[in-house]
């Protein structure tokens, strides 16, 4: 059976939605969703009312991510970030703060964990189709009167027969003053994609544990342990290599299936690994970004804080692809190993 053949499909069905779709609807709690699927067996749900992030995701029925009980939650600026956390394949952190809650050392402003982005509602949300792909588009503004004026155009692209998702952001400072910019793609993987024996493969120059809890697990940073009660999270920062085109990639695999991330290291020079193997909430993060999750205060002191000048624009994208069998996993492993051996350490990754 070859359902990927254009002529065969046209002879049997005149409606492309039989093979690929991005279908908008509304949940009983008022949350807008966009359900997407294609011929590869990939299915995921977008949340236009929560930063247009990705909530549930499956490949041929296999869950790819952890989801929070009772989610998805409507955005609530009065609730804490942790109680609003949906889980889901992508939770975007930023756009002005990524890291623990803090009070700004200069202005006295309070910032909750990981910023406001995931509570922003998209406007001008729509889907489009052509003969071999579908796109979901939305605009989000992180702004306030007399404050920052950041505008983001987000687009998801899904090809007809590829088990991959590409998310692209075009962030513009529409204000008249420079504005801090912290962006981190918090990709959350869950059981059975990540479980005991799963492995993270990175083209690393070095790996740095964040704190004592991470130092205790440093010898096995790339291997995932069994779920256990009251297990402390561990965070590691990776200085990766990039190829001649400035691209880098990592993979998380468990021998049967894997997830590959590919991105422009010039735009996002940092990669953070979050290991959370706690029983019942076993969810782990693989997180490219233009920052590490340290907050504005620490990033400013360390010289890592990026900013956008008035009128300046930044374009970022991330491709997430399923490694569907052992051959695909080994090909990714070989490619990442070659990148580690022959690549160039990412410029702009300041972890000293």
VMD Tcl script that draws the C-alpha trace (Angstrom):
set ca {
  {0.00 0.00 0.00}
  {1.44 3.35 -1.05}
  {-0.74 6.16 0.30}
  {2.12 8.60 -0.26}
  {1.62 8.55 -4.02}
  {-0.13 11.73 -5.22}
  {-1.89 10.04 -8.14}
  {-3.26 7.18 -6.03}
  {-4.55 9.58 -3.38}
  {-6.26 11.78 -5.95}
  {-7.92 8.73 -7.54}
  {-9.38 7.63 -4.23}
  {-10.13 10.85 -2.34}
  {-10.65 14.49 -3.28}
  {-10.29 15.75 0.29}
  {-6.74 16.17 1.57}
  {-8.02 16.06 5.17}
  {-8.25 12.29 4.82}
  {-4.44 12.31 5.00}
  {-3.38 15.51 6.78}
  {-5.25 18.12 8.77}
  {-5.01 20.87 11.37}
  {-8.51 21.02 12.80}
  {-9.60 23.82 15.15}
  {-12.18 23.30 17.90}
  {-13.02 24.43 21.43}
  {-12.99 22.37 24.63}
  {-15.84 22.57 27.19}
  {-13.60 24.72 29.44}
  {-13.35 27.31 26.65}
  {-9.81 26.43 25.57}
  {-9.18 26.58 21.84}
  {-7.26 23.63 20.40}
  {-5.90 22.67 16.99}
  {-5.59 18.92 16.39}
  {-2.98 18.01 13.78}
  {-2.18 14.69 12.10}
  {-0.59 13.33 8.94}
  {0.15 10.11 7.05}
  {3.20 9.26 9.15}
  {1.08 8.46 12.21}
  {2.05 11.68 13.99}
  {-0.70 13.40 15.96}
  {-0.45 16.43 18.25}
  {-2.60 19.17 19.77}
  {-1.80 22.89 19.77}
  {-3.05 25.30 22.44}
  {-3.67 28.78 20.92}
  {-4.70 30.05 24.37}
  {-1.46 28.86 26.01}
  {1.30 30.42 23.93}
  {0.29 28.27 20.95}
  {2.38 25.53 22.52}
  {2.06 21.77 21.92}
  {0.07 19.79 24.46}
  {-0.50 16.06 23.83}
  {1.54 14.31 21.13}
  {1.56 10.73 19.87}
  {3.26 8.70 17.16}
  {1.26 5.70 15.95}
  {-0.50 5.71 19.31}
  {2.70 5.95 21.37}
  {2.69 8.91 23.81}
  {5.64 11.25 23.32}
  {5.10 13.51 26.31}
  {3.79 13.73 29.87}
  {0.61 15.71 30.47}
  {-0.46 17.24 33.78}
  {-3.61 15.84 35.47}
  {-6.63 17.91 34.47}
  {-4.78 19.81 31.75}
  {-4.97 21.79 29.56}
  {-5.56 24.70 31.91}
  {-6.92 28.06 30.75}
  {-4.37 30.84 31.30}
  {-4.56 32.43 34.74}
  {-2.15 35.25 35.57}
  {-3.09 34.92 39.25}
  {-1.93 31.30 39.52}
  {1.68 30.16 39.76}
  {3.54 28.85 36.72}
  {3.82 25.36 38.25}
  {0.07 25.06 38.84}
  {-0.48 26.24 35.26}
  {2.04 23.79 33.78}
  {0.26 21.61 31.23}
  {3.24 19.39 30.50}
  {2.95 18.73 26.79}
  {5.56 18.34 24.11}
  {6.45 22.05 23.98}
  {6.15 24.69 26.69}
  {7.82 27.90 25.55}
  {9.69 29.79 28.28}
  {10.28 33.54 28.00}
  {10.15 35.95 26.35}
  {11.81 38.21 28.94}
  {12.53 35.73 31.73}
  {13.58 32.08 31.88}
  {14.49 30.66 35.27}
  {13.35 30.65 38.90}
  {11.03 33.30 40.36}
  {12.89 36.51 41.12}
  {12.62 40.20 41.92}
  {14.52 42.40 39.48}
  {17.63 43.86 41.08}
  {17.21 47.14 39.17}
  {13.46 47.76 38.92}
  {11.97 45.72 41.77}
  {9.64 43.93 39.33}
  {8.59 40.40 40.34}
  {8.87 37.64 37.73}
  {7.34 34.18 38.09}
  {9.07 30.99 37.00}
  {9.93 30.92 33.27}
  {8.08 34.06 32.24}
  {4.66 34.83 30.77}
  {4.78 33.31 27.30}
  {2.87 30.13 28.02}
  {-0.07 32.19 29.32}
  {-0.37 34.37 26.23}
  {-3.39 33.94 23.97}
  {-2.73 33.83 20.22}
  {-4.69 36.13 17.92}
  {-5.17 35.91 14.14}
  {-4.88 32.14 14.58}
  {-5.51 30.20 11.37}
  {-4.53 27.09 9.41}
  {-3.54 26.77 5.75}
  {-2.98 23.85 3.39}
  {-1.31 23.03 0.11}
  {-0.84 19.74 -1.72}
  {1.80 18.31 0.61}
  {1.76 20.25 3.88}
  {-0.30 22.10 6.47}
  {0.53 25.12 8.62}
  {-0.90 26.60 11.81}
  {-0.23 30.28 12.40}
  {-0.83 32.68 15.26}
  {0.43 35.97 16.68}
  {1.26 36.62 20.35}
  {2.15 39.84 22.15}
  {4.04 40.09 25.41}
  {3.47 43.73 26.21}
  {2.20 46.23 28.72}
  {1.61 49.96 28.76}
  {4.90 51.82 29.38}
  {6.70 48.49 29.26}
  {8.10 45.94 26.82}
  {6.41 45.53 23.44}
  {7.42 42.13 22.08}
  {5.44 40.67 19.18}
  {5.78 37.08 17.99}
  {4.56 35.43 14.80}
  {4.49 31.67 15.38}
  {4.10 29.03 12.69}
  {3.95 25.22 12.81}
  {4.63 23.30 9.62}
  {3.60 19.68 9.11}
  {4.46 17.83 5.91}
  {2.18 15.19 4.45}
  {4.25 12.09 5.17}
  {7.04 13.18 7.55}
  {7.04 12.33 11.26}
  {8.37 15.76 12.18}
  {7.12 19.12 13.45}
  {8.82 22.43 12.72}
  {7.99 25.42 14.91}
  {9.19 28.87 13.81}
  {9.05 32.14 15.73}
  {9.61 35.66 14.44}
  {10.01 37.93 17.46}
  {10.05 41.70 17.00}
  {10.67 44.45 19.53}
  {7.93 46.89 18.57}
  {8.82 49.25 21.42}
  {11.15 52.24 21.44}
  {13.65 50.86 23.98}
  {15.95 47.81 24.11}
  {14.25 44.82 25.75}
  {15.78 41.69 27.35}
  {15.05 38.56 25.30}
  {15.18 35.10 26.86}
  {13.76 32.24 24.77}
  {13.88 28.55 25.65}
  {12.01 25.70 23.95}
  {11.06 23.47 26.89}
  {10.54 20.16 25.04}
  {9.00 17.73 27.54}
  {9.38 14.01 26.91}
  {7.48 11.37 28.85}
  {6.94 7.62 29.19}
  {7.48 5.42 27.21}
  {9.72 7.64 25.05}
  {11.84 8.36 28.14}
  {12.14 5.67 30.81}
  {14.77 3.57 32.56}
  {17.62 2.94 30.12}
  {16.79 5.83 27.77}
  {19.82 7.75 26.53}
  {20.50 11.36 25.61}
  {22.99 11.74 22.75}
  {24.61 15.17 22.33}
  {27.65 16.48 20.41}
  {29.02 18.00 23.58}
  {32.30 19.75 24.26}
  {31.50 19.58 27.95}
  {28.57 19.04 30.31}
  {28.16 21.16 33.44}
  {25.95 20.14 36.41}
  {23.85 22.99 37.82}
  {24.06 22.18 41.54}
  {24.76 19.50 44.14}
  {21.82 17.37 43.07}
  {23.11 17.32 39.50}
  {26.69 16.72 40.60}
  {25.49 13.62 42.45}
  {24.20 12.22 39.15}
  {26.89 13.55 36.86}
  {28.40 10.14 36.04}
  {25.08 9.05 34.50}
  {23.86 12.35 33.04}
  {23.16 10.72 29.67}
  {21.24 7.73 31.07}
  {17.75 7.83 32.58}
  {16.83 5.95 35.72}
  {13.69 4.16 36.89}
  {10.88 6.22 38.38}
  {11.33 6.67 42.12}
  {9.45 8.62 44.83}
  {10.81 11.98 46.05}
  {13.63 11.93 43.49}
  {15.27 15.38 43.15}
  {15.45 16.98 39.72}
  {18.84 17.29 38.04}
  {19.82 19.96 35.50}
  {22.83 19.92 33.18}
  {24.09 22.59 30.79}
  {25.72 21.42 27.55}
  {28.24 23.24 25.39}
  {27.62 21.64 21.98}
  {29.34 21.67 18.61}
  {27.84 22.89 15.35}
  {28.39 22.07 11.68}
  {29.61 24.37 8.90}
  {26.12 25.79 8.45}
  {25.83 26.64 12.14}
  {23.33 23.85 12.84}
  {23.37 21.38 15.71}
  {21.27 18.42 16.82}
  {20.64 16.07 19.75}
  {18.62 12.88 20.20}
  {16.86 11.14 23.06}
  {16.45 7.40 22.38}
  {15.39 4.27 24.22}
  {16.34 1.57 21.72}
  {12.90 1.36 20.15}
  {11.99 4.96 19.40}
  {13.67 8.34 19.67}
  {13.16 12.07 19.29}
  {15.61 14.21 17.30}
  {15.92 17.99 17.77}
  {17.67 20.18 15.17}
  {18.20 23.95 15.35}
  {20.36 26.95 14.40}
  {23.07 27.23 17.06}
  {23.79 30.82 16.10}
  {20.29 31.80 17.24}
  {20.09 29.40 20.19}
  {23.62 28.60 21.42}
  {22.55 26.95 24.69}
  {21.16 23.50 25.48}
  {19.75 22.53 28.88}
  {18.90 19.01 30.04}
  {16.30 18.61 32.79}
  {16.06 15.16 34.39}
  {12.96 14.64 36.50}
  {12.45 10.93 37.12}
  {10.12 11.34 40.07}
  {7.37 8.76 40.40}
  {4.04 9.82 38.84}
  {5.46 13.03 37.37}
  {8.20 11.41 35.28}
  {8.82 14.17 32.73}
  {12.19 15.24 31.40}
  {13.19 18.29 29.37}
  {15.51 18.72 26.37}
  {15.74 22.46 25.89}
  {17.46 24.57 23.21}
  {17.51 28.30 23.90}
  {19.27 31.63 23.58}
  {19.78 31.37 27.36}
  {19.98 28.96 30.25}
  {17.22 28.96 32.90}
  {18.99 31.26 35.37}
  {16.75 34.34 35.28}
  {17.40 37.90 34.17}
  {19.39 38.92 37.24}
  {22.00 36.15 36.94}
  {22.12 36.42 33.15}
  {22.77 40.15 33.38}
  {25.58 39.64 35.91}
  {27.19 36.85 33.86}
  {27.01 38.72 30.55}
  {24.67 36.11 29.07}
  {21.55 38.29 28.86}
  {20.52 38.92 25.25}
  {18.32 41.81 24.19}
  {16.49 43.18 21.18}
  {17.01 46.79 20.17}
  {13.98 48.90 19.24}
  {12.67 47.56 15.93}
  {15.03 44.57 15.96}
  {13.80 41.10 15.02}
  {14.93 37.57 15.88}
  {13.91 34.46 13.94}
  {14.18 31.08 15.69}
  {13.02 27.61 14.69}
  {13.16 24.08 16.00}
  {12.56 20.83 14.12}
  {11.39 17.83 16.16}
  {11.52 14.48 14.35}
  {10.58 10.94 15.33}
  {13.29 8.29 15.06}
  {10.95 5.41 14.31}
  {13.25 2.38 14.33}
  {16.73 1.14 15.21}
  {18.13 2.13 11.80}
  {16.99 5.74 12.22}
  {18.36 5.79 15.78}
  {21.76 4.48 14.71}
  {21.92 6.94 11.80}
  {21.28 9.80 14.23}
  {23.82 8.43 16.69}
  {26.46 8.22 13.95}
  {25.71 11.73 12.69}
  {25.86 13.26 16.19}
  {29.09 11.41 16.95}
  {30.65 12.81 13.76}
  {29.43 16.29 14.69}
  {31.03 15.96 18.12}
  {34.29 14.83 16.54}
  {34.47 17.20 13.57}
  {32.22 20.10 14.51}
  {33.10 23.51 15.91}
  {32.23 24.48 19.50}
  {29.20 26.76 19.38}
  {30.18 30.41 19.43}
  {28.21 32.42 21.95}
  {27.75 29.61 24.45}
  {29.17 31.24 27.59}
  {29.18 28.73 30.41}
  {32.37 29.76 32.24}
}
mol new
graphics top color blue
foreach p $ca { graphics top sphere $p radius 0.5 }
foreach p [lrange $ca 0 end-1] q [lrange $ca 1 end] { graphics top cylinder $p $q radius 0.2 }
display resetview
